[in-house]
């Protein structure tokens, strides 16, 4: 198994700390939207083997009930079971999870969907999160239109059309991120186009909200917040 690191920033450096702060805001948004204490089971889809970055595995760091958490990853993150007593680690693929339908109250995934490949894979990833979730799905991804790209730590280059962006990454020696299988950024309209077909899923229809936590008035991430029992669909903020 290959433990890929999808970040060029130094662990515990200024960028890592900034990302950690953004992820703290994301967790606060989740905690305000959902009564986390009432959940009996949670799956974190796409936990990382990264032990060093402050921003890594932030759900596990913040959530008070590790015995309710299953962490799924295609990386060797089994150390999470030692770090968080009661947590269960499962090695697997977010596109084909080894769980029955409706296995978890909450399917949570942060900054993973941009790493699963093409748009078809991204749609399948969301659908798989919906399949294993019984009550809630919460998915986050960085905003393609934020001026700094968080993985490469480069400004503005990612605003180019994808074909030109990938060519530019290869030209400057960042071929890893030029591969669609490793990095495929989403705008809000991209995320909506993937989510809308899932409105038929769940007890009265799937859907939810796509919100945008702000940093300096700009949306750093998109948060897909889906309630499977009483769903609605709306959008807010940020350039599409």
C-alpha positions in Angstrom: 0.0 0.0 0.0 1.3 3.4 -0.9 0.9 6.2 1.6 0.5 9.2 -0.6 1.0 12.7 0.8 -1.2 15.2 -0.9 0.5 18.4 0.4 3.8 20.2 -0.4 3.7 22.2 2.8 5.9 21.4 5.8 4.4 19.7 8.8 3.7 22.1 11.6 4.6 25.0 9.3 2.6 28.2 8.7 0.5 26.6 5.9 -0.2 23.5 7.9 -1.3 25.6 10.8 -3.5 27.7 8.5 -5.1 24.6 7.0 -5.6 23.2 10.5 -7.4 26.4 11.5 -9.7 26.2 8.4 -10.5 22.6 9.3 -11.3 23.6 12.9 -13.9 26.0 11.4 -15.2 23.1 9.3 -15.6 20.9 12.4 -17.4 23.7 14.2 -19.8 24.0 11.3 -20.5 20.3 11.4 -21.0 20.4 15.2 -23.5 23.2 14.8 -25.4 21.4 12.0 -25.5 18.0 13.6 -25.9 16.7 17.2 -22.6 14.8 17.2 -23.2 13.4 20.7 -26.3 11.6 19.6 -24.6 9.7 16.8 -24.0 6.0 17.5 -21.6 5.4 14.6 -19.4 7.5 12.3 -17.2 6.6 9.3 -14.4 8.8 8.3 -13.9 8.1 4.6 -10.3 8.7 3.6 -8.3 9.0 6.9 -4.6 9.6 6.3 -1.5 7.8 7.4 0.1 11.2 8.0 1.1 11.4 11.7 2.9 14.7 11.5 0.7 17.4 10.1 -1.5 19.4 12.5 -4.2 19.5 9.9 -4.4 15.7 9.4 -7.2 13.5 10.7 -8.8 16.5 12.4 -12.2 14.7 13.0 -10.5 12.2 15.2 -8.7 14.9 17.1 -11.8 16.8 17.8 -14.5 14.1 18.3 -15.0 13.0 21.8 -16.2 9.4 21.1 -13.5 7.5 19.2 -15.2 4.2 20.0 -18.0 5.2 17.7 -15.6 5.9 14.8 -14.5 3.7 11.9 -11.7 5.2 9.9 -11.4 3.9 6.3 -8.3 4.4 4.2 -6.4 2.9 1.3 -3.3 4.0 3.3 -1.7 2.3 6.3 -3.4 4.3 9.0 -3.8 1.5 11.5 -1.8 3.5 14.0 -5.1 5.5 14.6 -6.4 2.5 16.6 -3.6 3.1 19.1 -3.9 6.8 19.1 -7.7 6.8 19.6 -8.9 4.2 22.0 -11.8 2.2 20.6 -11.5 3.5 17.0 -11.7 0.8 14.3 -9.4 1.1 11.3 -10.5 -0.6 8.0 -8.2 -0.7 5.0 -10.4 -0.2 1.9 -11.5 1.9 -1.1 -13.9 4.8 -0.8 -15.3 3.9 -4.2 -16.3 0.4 -3.0 -16.6 0.3 0.8 -16.8 -3.0 2.6 -20.0 -2.1 4.5 -23.7 -2.8 4.2 -26.1 -0.1 3.3 -27.1 2.3 6.1 -24.2 1.1 8.3 -23.3 4.5 9.9 -25.3 7.4 11.3 -22.8 9.8 9.7 -20.5 9.4 6.7 -17.8 12.1 7.0 -15.1 12.8 4.5 -12.7 15.8 4.4 -10.5 16.8 1.4 -10.7 13.3 -0.2 -13.0 13.7 -3.1 -10.5 15.8 -5.1 -8.1 12.8 -5.0 -10.3 9.9 -6.3 -9.9 10.7 -10.0 -12.3 11.8 -12.7 -15.8 13.2 -12.4 -17.3 9.8 -12.7 -15.2 8.5 -9.8 -16.1 11.6 -7.8 -19.9 11.0 -8.4 -19.4 7.3 -7.4 -17.6 8.4 -4.2 -20.5 10.6 -3.2 -23.0 7.9 -4.0 -21.0 5.4 -1.9 -21.0 7.8 1.0 -24.8 8.1 0.7 -25.1 4.3 0.5 -23.3 3.5 3.8 -24.9 6.5 5.7 -28.1 6.1 7.6 -28.7 9.8 8.6 -26.1 12.2 7.5 -23.4 12.7 4.9 -20.8 15.5 5.3 -18.2 16.0 2.6 -15.7 18.8 2.2 -13.4 19.8 -0.6 -11.1 22.8 -1.2 -12.6 25.6 -3.4 -10.9 25.6 -6.8 -11.5 29.4 -7.0 -9.6 30.2 -3.8 -6.5 32.1 -4.8 -4.1 29.6 -3.2 -4.2 26.0 -4.1 -3.7 24.1 -0.8 -1.9 21.1 -2.2 0.8 22.7 -4.3 0.8 26.0 -2.3 0.8 27.9 -5.6 -1.3 30.9 -6.3 -3.7 31.3 -9.2 -2.2 28.7 -11.5 -5.1 26.3 -10.8 -7.5 28.8 -12.3 -6.3 27.8 -15.7 -8.4 25.3 -17.7 -7.6 21.8 -16.4 -5.6 20.8 -19.5 -3.4 23.9 -19.3 -3.1 23.6 -15.5 -1.8 20.0 -15.7 0.7 21.0 -18.5 2.0 23.8 -16.3 2.4 21.5 -13.3 4.4 19.1 -15.3 6.6 21.9 -16.7 7.5 23.1 -13.1 8.2 19.6 -11.8 4.9 18.9 -10.0 3.9 15.9 -12.2 2.3 14.1 -9.3 -0.4 16.8 -9.0 -0.8 16.9 -12.8 -2.3 13.4 -12.8 -6.1 13.6 -12.6 -6.1 10.5 -10.4 -4.1 12.4 -7.7 -5.7 15.9 -7.9 -9.0 16.9 -9.6 -10.2 20.2 -8.1 -13.9 21.1 -7.9 -15.8 24.4 -8.1 -19.2 24.8 -6.4 -21.0 24.2 -9.7 -18.9 21.0 -10.2 -19.9 19.7 -6.8 -23.6 20.6 -7.4 -23.6 18.7 -10.7 -22.3 15.6 -8.9 -24.8 16.0 -6.0 -28.1 16.8 -7.8 -28.6 13.3 -9.3 -28.5 12.0 -5.7 -31.6 13.9 -4.7 -33.6 10.6 -5.2 -31.6 8.9 -2.4 -33.0 8.8 1.1 -36.4 8.9 2.8 -38.1 11.9 1.0 -35.3 12.5 -1.5 -31.6 13.3 -1.0 -30.0 16.7 -1.2 -28.8 19.2 1.3 -26.8 22.3 1.4 -23.4 23.4 0.0 -22.0 26.1 2.2 -18.7 28.0 2.2 -16.7 28.9 5.3 -14.9 32.2 4.6 -11.3 33.3 5.1 -10.7 37.0 4.4 -14.1 37.0 2.7 -13.2 34.2 0.4 -14.5 30.6 0.4 -11.6 28.3 1.3 -13.7 25.1 1.1 -17.1 23.8 0.1 -19.1 21.8 2.7 -21.7 19.3 1.4 -24.1 18.8 4.3 -26.7 16.2 3.5 -29.6 15.0 5.6 -31.0 11.7 4.3 -34.3 11.8 6.2 -35.6 15.3 5.5 -33.6 16.7 2.6 -33.5 19.9 0.7 -31.1 21.4 -1.8 -29.7 25.0 -1.8 -26.5 26.8 -2.4 -24.8 29.8 -0.9 -21.8 32.1 -1.6 -18.7 32.0 -3.7 -17.8 32.0 -7.3 -19.0 28.9 -9.2 
